[in-house]
């Protein structure tokens, strides 16, 4: 204590030394502070060593003509300011481009609407164009043929109803032309020969007459819709029929008379018809320029 007191008079007594000693809590705080300072000092030394190593590596990679004065803080600040101005100019240019892009997007949207309208108009145009190619001419001939073909189709459908009574083997049809449109020409479908389509010229004389009779009856049906037609005249053709066909033809005519009350006048020289027609007008030739008319029912 004497030695300590000689060095520091304030610690010359035991009580003075005890008063100078730190308490446990103060000691721990001071110890923690000391340890923290040493850790930071150690970390700082490592950072200094790392920066020194990076500096040496940078100096190795540095070009030989590198001048440190050219890269002073003032120079770098000027370059930084120039870069900021360049970025600002670029941002302004980008803003102008954004406005242009927005305008182009609006124009593209409008263009899409116009394209939709164009496509709709084009579709309508294609329809009218196809119709014009099919039936359009300056003279109207193609349209008249088209309308006649449609009307003829209805007549043919009606004729087939009569033909089923006269000759069930055949179906009458119109030939198809350009664009699968019906024409004014006929053909026959042979149901007993795998529905083969044949020309009317391939029919026998009797069959041709029956088809013609079916068409005549169908035409008379059409005319009756517009103008009342009470009498139908049939001139010849019966001589080409065999007995069965003649019977079918007469039954059809009788049915026509009985169903709608139409008068059917048959002009023929076929003797077999005399027994099948109740009311007759007989014309007999007596002289070269003279004939005799007799109504048997009145004799």
Buried (B, 14 or more C-beta within 10 A) or exposed (E): EEEEBEEEEEBBEEEBBEEEEEEEEEEEEEEEEEEEEEEEEEEEEEEEEEEEEEEEEEEEEEEEEEEEEEEEEEEEEEEEEEEEEEEEEEEEEEEEEEEEEEEEEEEEEEEEEEEEEEEEEEEEEEEEEEEEEBBBEEEEEBBEBBEEBEEBEEBBEBBBEBBBBBBEBBBBBBEEBEEEBBBEEBBBBBEEEEEEEEEBEEBEEBBBBBBBBBBBBBBBBBEBEEEEBEEBEBEEBBBBBEEEBBEBBBEBBBEBEEEEEBEBEBEBEBEBBEEBBEEEEEEEEEEEEEEEEEEEEEE
